[in-house]
């Protein structure tokens, strides 16, 4: 039901380790941090909670809490997901708390009242209101991005393809690992295939063209196919002579021969202003897009749906 509820349900597990400090991390943020450096800062400040933040130039693209620290780093106020706040210091979704402090709030009454919320809406305000507990802000200057929207997920993958990339996934000593292992490629590239400015993770087969895209493990790209500005999740089949433009394709989906996704015109019934607003299309998991089906930009196909150009759509 939320971060507070998740921690509450794992109190017994955390207690097995008798920790002095607990690091609570958001699963929707991308960054690369050495938490031991942040922990040293937390200890130096003798803080009860330390929240990592990064300066931002605009709040319009972020759905994060805003911190208001003084010149010593002491946090005077915290505003959760505000588009009109005065601060340009955004929480990156990482905090270190003294376990004794966190556990104090993990009571049935407190969690029952706040379990659907995040720390920024319940625990942080309670700590700031306390005269006996302190919160400090830890500045993080590296790459980070909040990926809780479709557009930000697409943008973060495109950041990997920059020159230089915004985020390095194969840095020596700090490699990023996926479910299929390290971010390296053992793809088979046929003589008819062509790959340009892309990242291939795991293994797969490419017979067509891949341009400015990120491919996960076990992806098949058919002959004559074009995959451009797209993110392809694991175990996806893309048939011959297909076109996939600026699209996120979920795992175990099939896009059959001659189908086109993310093109200028097509079956408008699946265009979704709710999920897809800036030209990015989404094909969820276990989807089948039939032969020669055309889906325009901003199309959204939900999990397990089959779309056919002749039969329209059925489950």
Helices and strands as residue ranges (DSSP letters): H 3-8, H 11-15, E 21-25, E 29-31, H 35-44, E 49-55, E 66-69, E 75-79, E 89-98, H 99-105, H 108-114, H 123-129, E 135-139, E 144-146, H 150-159, E 177-178, E 181-182, E 188-189, E 194-196, E 199-200, E 204-206, E 209-211, E 214-215, E 219-221, E 226-228, E 231-232, E 237-238, E 243-245, E 247-249, E 254-255, E 260-263, G 268-270, E 281-283, E 288-289, E 294-296, E 300-301, E 306-308, E 312-314
